[in-house]
Amino acid sequence: MEIESKVFLLAILKKKENESINDITMILEDAGVFSFKEGKKLLKELKKDGFIEGEELTFKGIESAKDAELEFKL
């Protein structure tokens, strides 16, 4: 899994209750992780691969985000 995907999943896991996935995409664009267009494409891929359902992470997405969090703490 690409680092951008890991960062995206982790950001969704850590998002505030009032934030949408679109908000997270814009935040990560502002941080220079990817362009908004790339973020939308990545979001589509993550949904297709079963990491995201609607506005929430699936069990698979939660586990991947938690793995990414541990990886980034090292």
KAFEN-V616497 format. One record per pair of residues at least 24 apart in sequence whose C-alpha atoms are under 10 Angstrom apart, sorted by the first residue. I is the first residue (numbers start at 1). J is the second residue. Records with the same first field share a line. If there is no record, write none. Layout:
I=J + J
//
This chain:
1=64 + 68
3=33 + 68
4=28 + 33 + 34 + 38 + 39 + 42
5=33 + 39 + 42 + 43 + 45 + 46 + 64 + 65 + 68
6=61 + 64 + 65 + 66 + 67 + 68 + 69 + 71 + 72
7=33 + 65 + 68 + 69 + 72
8=33 + 34 + 39 + 42 + 43 + 46 + 65 + 68
9=43 + 46 + 51 + 52 + 56 + 57 + 61 + 62 + 63 + 64 + 65 + 66 + 68 + 69
10=57 + 61 + 62 + 63 + 64 + 65 + 66 + 67 + 68 + 69
11=65 + 69
12=52 + 55 + 56 + 57 + 61 + 62 + 65
13=56 + 57 + 61 + 62 + 63 + 64 + 65 + 66 + 69
14=65
19=55
20=55 + 56
21=52 + 54 + 55 + 56
22=55
//
